[in-house]
Amino acid sequence: MELSVISSKEDDIVFRISGVTPAFVNSLRRTILCDVPILAIHEVMFFENESPMHDEIVAHRLGLIPLTTPPGKYVSPELCDCGSELGCAKCRVSLLLDVTGTENRSTTVYSSDLKSEDPEVQPVSAKIPITKLGPKKRLKLEAYARLGVGSAHAKWQPAATVSYKFQPKVTVSQGCDACGRCVAACPQKILKVQGGRLYVSDVDLCTVCKECARACPKTPAAIVPETVRDEFIFFLHSTGSLPPAEIMRQAARILEEKAGKVCKAVGG
């Protein structure tokens, strides 16, 4: 197996992986979505709620706010030895919210109004609206964030988008006369003619739609788009709870542990 990073940003990573099967790549995708633990609000204690939303709706919205998760700092509730229903400092983070509407107009309550007891655990975005309050109305609550995994609830999924595609490959034969018809037909605009020759500017952007082959006047077509069956381009967009590289590291470790358990079970 070979892996190379195509691009890496704060919340996005794109890499190329080769020498593997579609089943392996899909297992990696499912591990990211289902098994990498992150923090999310799971219990909410309301002291006063004069918003137009019921407690359950506010709690649901709070649970879907992505929180930054310091790797290795907290343990899952089922692994903690505290035995407390509300958890302890090792397995949960408390966030307070206390907002009162202004005197003459309505007030929007944002995720930035959540005050965490741990500076490392904060809403990923400060501008996520939670609810609105009328003049002089109050919302006061205490929320508890716990580690969880996406297989239990979508709020614990660390990735907003995780997908992959087969590596595209475009072959231009010697019979191509660079007439330009395929250039005009390509929806991705990755085909160029320069110096009397046809070339592909960025093959990774090809979707293998084969519009170029259909537009080619040659029989058989002088341009052939296809996929490499053991090479993939993998896309990961984090919610911001964990950096993409950390999500990949944890997913790889979890997948390795699962494979080890299977090998042990079958006597391998």
Secondary structure, DSSP 8 states (H G I E B T S, - for coil): -EEEEEEE-SSEEEEEEES--HHHHHHHHHHHHHH--EEEEEEEEEEEE-SSS-HHHHHHHHHTS-B---TTTS--GGG-S---TT--TTTEEEEEEEEE--SSS-EEEEGGG-EESSTT--BS-TT-EEEEE-TT-EEEEEEEEEEE-TTT-GGG-SEEEEEEEEEEEEEE-TT----SHHHHH-TT--EEEETTEEEES-GGG-----HHHHH--SSS-SEEEEEEEEEEEEEEEE-SSS-HHHHHHHHHHHHHHHHHHHHHHTT-
